[in-house]
Amino acid sequence: MTPAELSRTVLRSVRGAVEEQELSVPVPARIVVQPPPRPGCGDYASNVALQLAQQAGRPAREVAEILRKRLVGSAGIARVEIAGPGFLNFTLGDGAQVALVRDVLAQGAAYGERGAGGRGGVPGRSPVRTPAREPAREPARVPARMPSPDGARGLAVAEALGRIRVAAGEGLPDTAGAVGPDAVGAVGGDAYVVDERAADELAVLAARLGADEARWVLLRPAAHDPVRVPERPVQRESNPRFRVQYAYARVRALVRNAAELGFEGRPGDVGQALGGSAAQSVQALLTLLATYPSDIEVAARLRAPDRVARHLEATADAFFRWHDDFPPLPVGEQKPLAVHRARLALAEASGTVLANGLRLLGISAPEYL
């Protein structure tokens, strides 16, 4: 069960309580569920009861109990608990985690997208010439919330936002106009002028750092933060861009090595961590995989491609921690077991999220590194 699916389940419980007159409140358009602030509080949490309590004229914990009773036994939910002043904490069933991995692998390149009918189709960054006098475009206007595309940073942000907004289902496929005084581009349906200076700046930076490092350097800082350009690209794990790409390359290496051993990934129980320790690293990784689609939506809504970059950093770091606790490949003379197939499937799902996010940013996902 993904956060979006859990959110819809909670929303149905609110709607049911209203229809059966257990609660007298307007049904909200959407309900936010997110990872709890600390371990031991379930897989996800929601403050919906606190939000509805004032409108209902009842204590938040009483509202939470009404919803809890309706949610207990829902498919994919193992336990619902009330915490603090009225938070709902959800623990998902084991099948929900397996279903998440299966869903990510089934959707593949389309995971995280709402555009293109869920079939993938996130545009690449190849420029397409678009006439400046096309009636449907207004290239002289840049929407108020759209970053002004002057300079290399603005151009990189505008191009990335085009892909992100299409993935979130907000706009039409983007086009980047041919460079020149009359060239235009469109990101998610918003038009902007592409000037030669911005394109030249981006080309010079790419020649100096490499195309991937150049785009990461420009896209990673939040809009209010300055861009810090390194003297040279650092190909080691202290560089977040390298770490993200290395995590993806590591996933591909695991798949190749597994094929040599005669097995492939299959979603299932990933077993116990080395030493039988608590499996917090599994939950951390699964949470990042599950929340990737919602983070894409937030990045599109806030016009903030840096949020995608940060999600990829967190996913790569969580993958490496999980990988150390749960080795996906057999060791020594050990034969491949069901647990190895399950771990390989989770690794592949992690690689899918990493590759999809990198593609939205216009950065390559290398098979070898």
N, C-alpha and C positions, 0 to 999 in steps of 0.2 A: 504494500500500500504506500503510495506516494503522499507527500504533504497535501497536494491538490485533491487527491481522492479522500483523504481524511477530512479535509476542510469541507468537502461536499457532504460527507457523512454527517458531520456535526451540524451543518446547515440544515440538512433534512430533519435532524432531531429537533432543532429550534422550530422549524416550520410545522412539524407534527404537534409540538407542544402548544403552538399558537392555534392551530386548527382545532385541537381538542380542548382549548380554553384552559389549559394548565398555566399558560403565560399570556399576558395581554401586552404585547410589545410589537412594534413594526419588525418584520423579518429583515435582517440585514442583507445587503447585496452579496457580501462575502464574509468569510470568517478566516482569521489568520491563525494558523498553527505553526509552531516553530520549535526547534530543539530547546529543551529546558536549559535554564541557566547553569545547572550543575549536575554532575552524575548522580544516579540513584533516584531520579525523578521521572523515570519512564523514557520513552523515545521521543515524544513530542508533548507540547503543552499549549494551552489556549486560555486567554483571559476573557472569553466570550461571556461568561456568567457575570463578571464584574462590569462589562460594558452594558449588559441588559438589565442589571439589577435596579438602577435608578428609574428606568422607564417602567419596569414592572412593579416598582414600589415594594420590593421584597429584598431581604438580605441576599447578598451574592452567593453565599454558601447554599441557601435554599434553592436559588435558581440553578446552581451547579448540580445539586442533587436531582432535580427534575430531569436535567439533561443526562446526567450519569445513568439513571435508570433506563433511559431510552437508548443509550449507546452500548450498554453492556450486552454482549452477545453479538454485536455487529460483526460482519465478516471482516477478518483481518485484524480485529482488535482483541487482544487477550485480556486486558485489564484497564479499567478507568478509575482513577482515584482523584479525590478532592484534596487540594493542598492550600495552606495559608488562608487568605481571606476569601478564596473561591476559585482558584485556578483549577483547571481540569488537566490532569496528567494522563497520557495515553501510553500504554505498553502494547506494542504490536505483537501479533502471533508470529511464530517461527516461519510460517508459510508466507507472511507478508514480505520478509526479507528475501526469500527465494523468488517470489513473484516480482520484486523490484529488479533484481538482477536479470531475470528472464525478460522483463519488459525493456530494459535498457538494451540488451543484446538483440531483441527482436526489432526494435526501432532503428538501431544502428545510427547512421548519420542523421536521421530525422529526430533522434531523441533530444528533447528540449525545444523543439520547434512547434509553432502553431500555424505557421504559414505554409503554403504549398501543399495544403491538404494533408500535412503530417508525413509527406513522402520525401522529406529532405529538400533538396533544391535551394539551399542557401547559396546566393550568388557568390561567385568568386570575385576577385578584385580586378579582373581584366577590364580595361576601359572600353566603353561603348560610346560611339559618337552619337550625340543627340543634338538636333538642330536647336539653336538658341531661340528661334522664333516659333517653336512648337506651341500651339495655343494653350495646351494643358499645363504648361510650365510658366513660372514667373521667376526666372533666374536672378532677377535683381533683388528679390526679397528673401531674407533668411528668417525663419520663424524665431520669435523672441526667445524660446527656450533652447534653440539650436546653437551649439558653439559656433562662433564666427570662424569660418574656415580660412583665416589668413595665416600664412606660414605653414611649415611642415606639420606642426602639431595639429592645427585645425583640419588640415586635409586628411591626415591619418584618422583623426577622431570621426570626421564626417563619413569616411568610407566604412569604418568599423560600425558606426551607428546604423548605416544602411543595412548591413547584414544582420545586426542584432534586432533591429525593428521588424525586419521581415520574419526572422525566426520567431519573434514574439507575436506575430500576426497583426502588427500595427500598420504596415504599409506595403506598398508594391515593391517588387524587386528593384534594387538600386542600380543606377548607372553612373559611371564616372566619365565626365565629358573629356574629349580631347583637349589637351592643354592649349590655351590661347585666349585672346581677349574676348571671344564670343563663346567660349566653351562653357558648358554647364554640366553639372552632375545632379543626381537625385538620390537622396537617401530616404528610403521608406516613404517616398512620395513627396518629400521636401526638396526643393531645388536650391542649389547654391552655385556660385561662380567659381570655377577653377582657374586660378591665375598661374602664370608661368613661374613666378617667384616661389610659390608654395611647392610646386612640383619639383623645381630645381633644388630647393632646400632638402626635400625628402630624398631626392636622388643622391645628393652629395652625402647626406647622413648615411644612407644605405650603402654607398660605396665605401664609406669609412668604417662602419660597424657591421655591415651585413644587413640584408633586408629584414630579417627576423628581429635582430637586436634593436634596429632602428625603430621599428614599429612598437616593440615592447617598451622601449624607453619613452616614447611619446604617449603611449596609451595607458601605462601603469599608474602614473600620478593622477590623483583626483583633480577635478577642474580648477580648484583653488590652490593647488600645489604647483610649485615650479618644476620644470623638467630639468633633470640633472644628467647631462650627457657624459658618459665615461670616456676616458682617453682611448680605451680599446675594449673590445668585448672580452669578457672573462668566461672561459669555458670550464667552469667548475661549479660545484653545488652552492657556493655562496651567491651565485647569480640566479635570481628567481626564474628568469626566462629559461636558462639552461636546465634548472631543476625540473621545470614543468616538461620540457621536451625530453629530458633524460628519463623521467618517469614513464612517458609514453613509449620511448624506445625500449625501456626495460620490459614493459608489458609485451611488446612485440617479440622480444628475445625469449620471454617465457613461453609464448605460444609456439615459437619455432622449436625450442628445446623439448617441449611437451610432445610435439609431433614426432620428433626423433625417438622419443620414448614410447610412441605408439598410443598416445591418448590425447583427448581434447577436453575443453571445458564443458561442464554440465552443471547448471544451477542446483545447489543443494546445501546441506549443512557443512559449514567450513570447519567444524570440530573445535577442539580446545587449543588455546594458545600454548606456545612452548612453556613448559613448567606448570601448566594448568592455571595460569593467572587469569584474572578477569579480562573479558573480551571487549574492553572499552574501545580498543583500536578498531575493531570490526564495526561497532556502532557509529563511531566517528566517520569512518569512510562511507558507510551506507547512507548516513544522513546527508553527506555532501553530494552523493550521487542523486539522492531523492530530491534535494532542494535545488539542483542545477536548473531545472526548467523555471522555477519561480524566480531565481536570481537573474535569469535572462529577461524575464518580464520586468523586473525592477530596473535592470540596467537600461532597458528600452524606455520605460516610463520616465526615469530620471535623466535620460540622455547621458549615461555614465558608463562608458566601456571599461573604466577602471574596475568596476565591480566584477566584471567577467574575469579580468586578470587576477584579481584577488581570490576569486572562487577557485580558479585553476591552481594558484599557489597552494591554497589550503588543501585541495584535493591531492596534489602531488605529495605534499608533506604527510597527509594521512595515509596515502598509499604506501609510502616507504615505511612508516611505523607499522602498519598492518603487515606488510611483506616480511618484516623482521620477526614479527610474532607468529605469523602463520605462513611458513614457507610453502609456496604453491607446488614445488617440484619434490619428488621423492629424493631422499638423501641416501647415498651409498648404494647398498644392494636392495634397498626397499623397493617394492613393486608399487606402481601407481594404484591408488585406492580411490574410492568415491570421494573422500575428503579432498584429495588433490584435484579431482575434476571440478569440485565445487569452488575451491580456491582459485583455480585457473579461470573459471567463469567470472568470479568477482573481479579478478585482475583485468580481464577483458572488458568488463563493464566500466571499470575505472579508466581504461584506455579510451573507450568510446567517448566518455565525457571530456577527457583531456583533448582528444582530437577535435571534437565538435567545437569546444570553446576556442581552441587555437585557430580553427578555420574562421570563426566569426571575427576574430581580431586580425585576420589576414596573415597569420603566422603559420609556418609549416609544422607538420607533425612527422618528424623523421623516424623511419623504421630502424635506422642504425644511428648511433651517436658515439 
